[in-house]
Amino acid sequence: MASGVLDGAGDRYAAAQSSFNPEGKSILDSVITGKTYRGRIPSAEVSALMKAERLTRDALMLKLIPVAKSFAHAPLSNYFVGAVVLGRSSSLYLGCNIEIPGNMLGLAVHGEQAATANAYMSEETGIEAITVGGAPCGHCRQFLSETSLDLAMRVIMKDGSSVRLSELLPQAFGPRNLGFNQGSFPVKRARLSTTANSSDPLVREALNAACAAYTPYTRSPSGVSLLTSNGRVFSGSYIENAAFNPSLPPLETALAGYFAAGQKGGQIKRAVLLEKEKPGISHETTTRSALAVLAPSVRLETYLAVGE
């Protein structure tokens, strides 16, 4: 059943869920093949999975890593990564690594970033824990540090033990070093508007994503929305980091949900980028370049926003 619904990763997903019992498989299928799924397993379904599999929450997160990994898009390295994030709402968020051939490696999305991005786009209030089956790389430790100034997030290891992010990133450089007292969670919305066609649902989605962007350092909010051939819409906000390089461009944030849902690049039929008028930085060039690989026939539509 899974391979018929999840066009981009059905076979890998079916293999990944083989370790779950029939009840657990049924719960997973009902969530992951849902029309609105973009990496989030709601808290009620998390509880049901824990009961069905007779696992603690941490153990369930570890068991879900192969499921998250099955959706990875890694044509350059052929190295698949899956990550699972626990939100304060007790929902779980799955993410995988994403690579875009022909583009700078900085446009690649790490699994930890993707899972965090899916939590962000679900307007999760904060992150309690994360697992990739081991310690995140330095790039991801820096990215994760922006989510909470106290670095109290638990990182769950393969053996089920956990450490605080503060232990993995001592003497961290973060928002406070640049004069800011809040991280990327919880999501705060800006007041932006656009003179573009406001009746266009895809433009509205891009505007909504731009309003949710976290851009304290450049003050350049932007959002991307993607329409697929099966009518799905995936949007992404720009999410900055104090160290700049681990920042997540809006297209990559949208792709985190897109690939988590098992979509393929050729399924993208429209793409909209909305940026604030006279931004300190622009994502137009890199977004066009990435789309040229993922969806060569798609013309990027760009619009401007005004406001705070």
Secondary structure by P-SEA (a helix, b strand, c coil): cccccccccaaaaaaaaccccaaaaaaaaaccccccccccccaaaaaaaaaaacccaaaaaaaaccccccccccccccbbbbbbbbccccbbbbbbbbbbccccccccccaaaaaaaaaaaacccccccccccccccaaaaaaaaaacccccbbbbccccccccccccccccccccccccccccccbbbbbcccccccccaaaaaaaaaaaaccccccccccbbbbbcccbbbbbbbbbbcccccccccaaaaaaaaaaaaccccccccbbbbbbcccccccaaaaaaaaaaaacccbbbbbbbbbcc
